[in-house]
Amino acid sequence: MVVDDLGPERPAARRRRATRGFVLWPSALLAAWVVWWVASTATSLRAYSIPTGSMAPALKPGDRVGVMTQPRNGPRRGEIWIFRMPPASKLTGSDGAKRVIGLPGETIEVVGGRVLINGTPLAEPYLSGSMTYSIPPVTLAPGEYFVLGDSRNNSHDSHVWGPLPANHLVGPVKVRYWPIGRAGGF
């Protein structure tokens, strides 16, 4: 017979051991989720270089950005997305970067230098100037988006070639990593 010379376990020690289990399991699950999230995000980020000044001042020529190529959600108004240029642009085979302005089912128009969504002016604090063109009302079909560059008068975008089909979308710009002095998230 083995004699335990430590004596009976104290109630406080038993509580500490039970509490440790309650803390360790959630911590381990949280750590596993963080590793999964970082790995899945990192594998869906793709690098792009901004070729033109059509998105200035937000993005400038030569900026390098990370784009989420497997986004969990569709475009939201105001986000900057990378897309494959549609055939109507006559620039097929190249990629573009523009801000999402109109969503499926909405009516977009430009009057007096302002974008109207379903007749309501859109607040656009990211613009450096107003538009010098007008667009008659355009109602977007399901699966169509209206995208415009922030440098509105110098951008080859939906005001030139019309709505962008959803199957041309690549993903939202999530981070600018170059130049380092302007690095940051979107």
C-alpha positions as CSV (number, residue, x, y, z in Angstrom):
1,M,0.0,0.0,0.0
2,V,1.3,3.5,-1.0
3,V,0.9,6.1,1.6
4,D,0.4,9.6,0.3
5,D,2.4,11.9,2.6
6,L,0.8,15.1,1.1
7,G,-2.4,14.5,2.9
8,P,-5.9,15.2,1.6
9,E,-6.1,17.8,-1.1
10,R,-7.2,21.2,0.2
11,P,-10.4,22.7,-1.2
12,A,-8.6,25.9,-2.3
13,A,-6.1,23.8,-4.5
14,R,-9.0,21.9,-6.0
15,R,-10.8,25.2,-6.9
16,R,-7.6,26.6,-8.5
17,R,-7.2,23.5,-10.7
18,A,-10.8,23.7,-11.8
19,T,-10.6,27.4,-12.5
20,R,-7.4,26.9,-14.6
21,G,-9.3,24.5,-16.9
22,F,-12.1,27.0,-17.4
23,V,-9.5,29.7,-18.4
24,L,-7.2,27.5,-20.5
25,W,-9.9,26.1,-22.9
26,P,-11.4,29.4,-24.0
27,S,-7.9,30.9,-24.3
28,A,-6.8,28.0,-26.5
29,L,-9.9,28.3,-28.6
30,L,-9.4,32.0,-29.0
31,A,-5.7,31.5,-30.0
32,A,-6.8,28.9,-32.6
33,W,-9.4,31.2,-34.0
34,V,-6.8,34.1,-34.3
35,V,-4.3,31.8,-36.1
36,W,-7.1,30.6,-38.5
37,W,-8.2,34.2,-39.2
38,V,-4.7,35.5,-39.8
39,A,-3.9,32.6,-42.1
40,S,-7.1,32.9,-44.1
41,T,-6.8,36.7,-44.4
42,A,-3.1,36.5,-45.4
43,T,-3.8,33.9,-48.1
44,S,-6.6,36.1,-49.7
45,L,-4.5,39.3,-49.7
46,R,-3.1,40.2,-53.1
47,A,-0.7,43.0,-53.9
48,Y,-1.6,45.7,-56.5
49,S,0.1,48.8,-57.8
50,I,-2.0,51.9,-58.5
51,P,-1.2,52.9,-62.1
52,T,-3.0,56.3,-62.5
53,G,-4.0,59.4,-60.5
54,S,-7.8,58.7,-61.0
55,M,-8.1,57.9,-57.3
56,A,-6.1,60.9,-55.9
57,P,-5.9,62.0,-53.3
58,A,-6.8,58.7,-51.6
59,L,-4.5,56.6,-53.8
60,K,-1.7,58.0,-55.9
61,P,0.3,56.5,-58.9
62,G,2.8,54.0,-57.6
63,D,1.0,53.3,-54.3
64,R,1.1,49.6,-53.4
65,V,-2.1,48.2,-51.9
66,G,-3.3,44.9,-50.4
67,V,-6.6,43.7,-51.8
68,M,-8.8,41.0,-50.2
69,T,-9.5,38.7,-53.1
70,Q,-11.9,36.5,-51.1
71,P,-14.1,39.1,-49.4
72,R,-16.7,37.9,-46.9
73,N,-19.1,40.7,-48.0
74,G,-20.1,42.4,-51.2
75,P,-19.2,46.0,-52.0
76,R,-20.5,48.8,-49.7
77,R,-20.8,52.4,-50.8
78,G,-17.6,54.4,-50.3
79,E,-15.2,51.4,-50.4
80,I,-12.4,51.3,-52.9
81,W,-12.4,48.1,-55.0
82,I,-10.1,46.6,-57.6
83,F,-11.9,45.2,-60.6
84,R,-11.2,43.9,-64.1
85,M,-12.1,46.6,-66.7
86,P,-15.4,45.7,-68.5
87,P,-15.5,45.4,-72.3
88,A,-17.3,48.8,-72.6
89,S,-14.2,50.5,-71.2
90,K,-12.1,49.3,-74.2
91,L,-9.4,48.5,-71.6
92,T,-10.1,44.8,-71.2
93,G,-7.3,42.9,-69.7
94,S,-6.3,45.6,-67.2
95,D,-7.4,46.2,-63.7
96,G,-9.0,49.4,-62.3
97,A,-9.3,50.9,-58.8
98,K,-12.4,53.0,-58.1
99,R,-14.7,53.9,-55.3
100,V,-18.1,52.2,-55.1
101,I,-20.8,54.8,-55.4
102,G,-24.0,53.0,-56.6
103,L,-25.4,49.6,-55.5
104,P,-27.8,47.3,-57.3
105,G,-31.3,48.7,-57.6
106,E,-30.3,52.3,-57.0
107,T,-30.7,55.2,-59.4
108,I,-27.6,57.3,-59.9
109,E,-27.3,60.7,-61.5
110,V,-24.9,63.6,-61.5
111,V,-26.5,67.1,-61.4
112,G,-24.7,70.4,-60.7
113,G,-21.5,68.7,-59.8
114,R,-23.1,66.4,-57.2
115,V,-23.9,62.7,-57.2
116,L,-27.5,61.9,-56.3
117,I,-28.5,58.4,-55.1
118,N,-32.2,57.9,-55.6
119,G,-32.6,61.7,-55.7
120,T,-30.6,62.3,-52.4
121,P,-27.2,64.1,-52.6
122,L,-24.3,61.8,-51.6
123,A,-21.8,63.2,-49.0
124,E,-18.3,62.7,-50.4
125,P,-15.7,64.3,-48.1
126,Y,-12.9,62.5,-49.9
127,L,-13.3,64.6,-53.1
128,S,-11.0,67.5,-53.8
129,G,-13.3,69.2,-56.3
130,S,-16.7,68.9,-57.9
131,M,-17.5,67.2,-61.2
132,T,-17.7,69.2,-64.4
133,Y,-20.0,66.7,-66.1
134,S,-23.6,65.5,-65.7
135,I,-25.1,62.0,-65.9
136,P,-28.8,61.4,-66.6
137,P,-30.5,59.0,-64.2
138,V,-29.1,55.4,-64.5
139,T,-30.9,52.6,-62.6
140,L,-28.6,49.8,-61.7
141,A,-29.8,46.2,-62.4
142,P,-29.2,43.3,-59.9
143,G,-25.5,42.6,-60.0
144,E,-24.4,46.0,-61.2
145,Y,-22.4,48.7,-59.5
146,F,-21.5,52.3,-60.3
147,V,-17.8,53.1,-59.6
148,L,-16.1,56.5,-59.8
149,G,-12.6,57.7,-59.3
150,D,-12.0,60.3,-56.6
151,S,-10.4,62.6,-59.2
152,R,-13.8,62.7,-60.9
153,N,-12.8,64.9,-63.9
154,N,-9.7,62.7,-64.7
155,S,-11.1,59.2,-64.3
156,H,-12.1,56.6,-66.8
157,D,-15.0,55.1,-64.9
158,S,-18.7,54.3,-64.8
159,H,-19.5,57.9,-65.9
160,V,-17.8,57.0,-69.2
161,W,-18.5,53.3,-69.7
162,G,-21.6,52.6,-67.5
163,P,-22.3,50.2,-64.7
164,L,-19.7,47.6,-63.7
165,P,-20.9,44.0,-63.7
166,A,-20.4,42.2,-60.3
167,N,-18.4,39.4,-62.0
168,H,-15.7,41.9,-62.8
169,L,-15.0,42.7,-59.1
170,V,-11.8,41.4,-57.6
171,G,-11.9,42.7,-54.0
172,P,-11.7,45.7,-51.7
173,V,-8.5,47.6,-51.0
174,K,-7.7,46.9,-47.3
175,V,-4.3,48.4,-46.8
176,R,-1.7,50.6,-48.4
177,Y,1.8,49.3,-47.6
178,W,3.8,51.6,-49.9
179,P,5.0,54.3,-49.6
180,I,5.8,53.6,-46.0
181,G,5.1,57.2,-45.0
182,R,1.4,56.8,-46.2
183,A,1.0,53.2,-45.1
184,G,-2.3,52.3,-43.4
185,G,-5.6,50.6,-43.6
186,F,-8.8,51.6,-45.5
